[in-house]
């Protein structure tokens, strides 16, 4: 079970990042460099300079619980705008792999924009993706979405795609749970979350 962090306030400074897992294979003598494509993962650095005591307690308590009990921690993915994709969007077919994801339940004739973030769950664990190019939706409400990273864990047929409030789920990268106090009235917290696979 993942521990859910509160929604980030407007004052939060966020730095989303992509962890590239590709590897370049250098030839021993002469020849082309070969790139081995492997699934990457997402992460985010968050600094909240000032929180009221109640909100600060919620953030610190969730982080301490994560450190004490283990497991994953979940946070709503910070983004400037949200793609208007129907909540009926689901995975279309089991056993999918690679950098394309077949989906159904979309608005016929619409376009799913590139760089639209979404998440889905497999066996209770969340995975974050984004579309890497625009995708046209056919007359049956189906589309083949180019995604990044590649599929890491095969989603079941019918798995719901969360475009409205995508979640990053992973572990806290900071060694300690840290916060700062300013005149004992406001608390600042900072943390980094990175997906585990």
C-alpha positions in Angstrom: 0.0 0.0 0.0 1.3 3.5 -0.9 1.2 6.4 1.5 -0.5 9.4 -0.2 1.1 12.8 0.2 -1.2 15.8 0.3 -1.7 17.8 -2.9 1.1 20.3 -3.4 0.3 23.9 -2.6 0.8 26.7 -5.2 4.0 27.8 -3.4 5.7 24.4 -4.1 8.8 24.5 -6.3 8.8 21.3 -8.4 11.4 19.8 -10.7 10.1 16.8 -12.6 12.8 14.6 -14.2 13.1 11.5 -16.4 15.6 8.8 -15.5 17.1 7.5 -18.7 18.0 3.8 -18.6 19.3 3.5 -22.2 22.9 2.2 -22.7 25.3 3.0 -25.6 27.5 0.0 -26.7 30.8 1.3 -28.1 32.4 -1.0 -30.7 35.7 -2.5 -29.8 37.4 -1.5 -33.0 35.5 0.4 -35.6 31.7 0.7 -36.3 28.6 2.3 -35.2 27.7 3.0 -31.6 24.6 0.8 -30.8 22.0 2.1 -28.3 20.2 -0.4 -26.2 16.7 0.9 -25.5 15.5 0.1 -22.0 12.5 1.5 -20.0 13.2 4.6 -18.0 11.3 6.0 -15.0 10.1 9.3 -13.6 11.0 11.3 -10.6 10.3 14.7 -9.0 12.1 17.0 -6.6 9.8 19.1 -4.4 10.6 22.1 -2.2 7.8 23.8 -0.3 9.3 26.9 1.3 6.4 27.7 3.6 3.5 25.7 5.0 1.1 26.3 7.8 1.5 24.0 10.8 -1.4 21.7 9.9 -0.3 21.1 6.3 3.3 20.7 7.4 2.3 18.0 9.9 0.6 16.1 7.1 3.6 16.1 4.8 6.1 15.2 7.6 3.8 12.5 9.0 3.4 10.8 5.6 7.2 10.9 5.0 8.0 9.5 8.5 5.4 6.8 8.1 7.0 5.8 4.8 10.4 5.6 6.4 9.1 3.7 9.4 6.9 1.2 7.6 8.5 0.9 4.2 6.3 0.6 1.1 5.8 3.3 -1.5 4.8 6.9 -1.4 2.3 8.5 -3.8 2.0 12.1 -5.0 -0.2 13.8 -7.6 2.1 14.5 -10.6 2.7 18.3 -10.9 1.8 19.6 -14.3 0.9 23.0 -15.8 -2.2 21.7 -17.5 -4.3 18.5 -17.6 -5.2 16.7 -20.8 -9.0 16.5 -21.2 -9.2 12.8 -21.7 -12.4 10.9 -20.7 -12.3 9.0 -17.4 -13.5 6.0 -19.5 -10.0 5.5 -21.1 -8.7 2.0 -20.4 -6.0 -0.3 -21.7 -7.2 -2.2 -24.8 -5.7 -5.7 -24.6 -3.6 -7.6 -22.2 0.1 -8.5 -22.6 1.2 -5.2 -24.2 4.9 -4.3 -24.3 7.1 -1.7 -26.0 6.7 2.1 -26.6 3.0 2.0 -27.8 -0.1 1.4 -25.7 -3.4 0.4 -27.3 -6.3 2.1 -25.5 -10.1 2.4 -25.8 -12.9 4.4 -24.3 -11.7 7.7 -25.9 -13.8 10.3 -27.7 -14.1 9.3 -31.3 -12.3 11.6 -33.7 -10.4 13.4 -31.0 -6.6 13.8 -30.5 -4.7 12.7 -27.5 -2.0 15.4 -27.3 1.7 14.7 -26.9 3.2 15.1 -23.4 -0.1 14.2 -21.7 0.7 12.4 -18.4 -1.3 9.5 -17.1 -0.9 6.6 -14.7 -2.4 3.2 -14.2 -2.1 0.5 -11.5 -0.9 -3.1 -11.8 -1.4 -5.3 -8.7 -1.8 -2.2 -6.5 1.4 -0.5 -7.8 1.2 2.7 -9.8 3.1 3.5 -13.0 3.5 6.9 -14.6 3.7 7.6 -18.3 3.4 10.4 -20.8 2.4 10.4 -24.5 5.4 11.1 -26.6 3.5 12.4 -29.6 -0.1 13.3 -30.7 -2.4 10.3 -31.3 -5.6 10.3 -33.3 -8.6 8.5 -31.9 -10.5 6.3 -34.5 -14.3 6.1 -34.9 -14.5 3.3 -32.3 -12.8 5.4 -29.6 -9.5 3.5 -29.9 -6.0 4.8 -30.3 -2.4 3.6 -30.2 -0.6 5.9 -27.9 3.2 6.5 -28.3 4.4 6.5 -24.7 7.5 7.1 -22.6 8.9 5.2 -20.9 8.3 1.9 -22.6 5.9 -0.5 -20.8 7.6 -1.7 -17.7 4.9 -4.0 -16.2 2.2 -5.3 -18.6 -1.1 -3.8 -17.6 -4.2 -6.0 -17.7 -6.9 -5.5 -20.3 -9.3 -2.8 -19.0 -6.9 -1.1 -16.6 -8.1 2.4 -16.0 -5.9 5.3 -17.3 -5.8 8.3 -14.9 -5.2 11.4 -17.0 -7.1 13.7 -14.7 -4.9 13.2 -11.6 -1.9 11.0 -12.6 0.1 9.7 -9.7 3.9 9.2 -9.3 4.5 6.3 -6.9 7.9 5.4 -5.6 10.4 5.9 -2.8 11.8 8.9 -1.0 15.3 9.5 -2.3 16.4 11.8 0.5 18.3 10.1 3.3 16.5 11.9 6.1 13.1 13.4 6.5 14.0 17.1 6.8 12.1 20.3 7.5 12.9 23.8 8.6 11.2 26.2 11.1 10.9 29.9 10.7 10.0 31.7 13.9 8.1 28.6 14.9 5.1 29.7 12.7 5.9 28.2 9.3 7.5 25.0 8.2 9.4 24.2 4.9 9.8 20.7 3.6 11.7 19.1 0.7 11.8 15.6 -0.8 12.5 13.7 -3.9 10.3 10.8 -5.2 11.6 8.4 -7.8 9.7 5.4 -9.3 11.2 2.1 -8.3 10.9 0.4 -11.7 
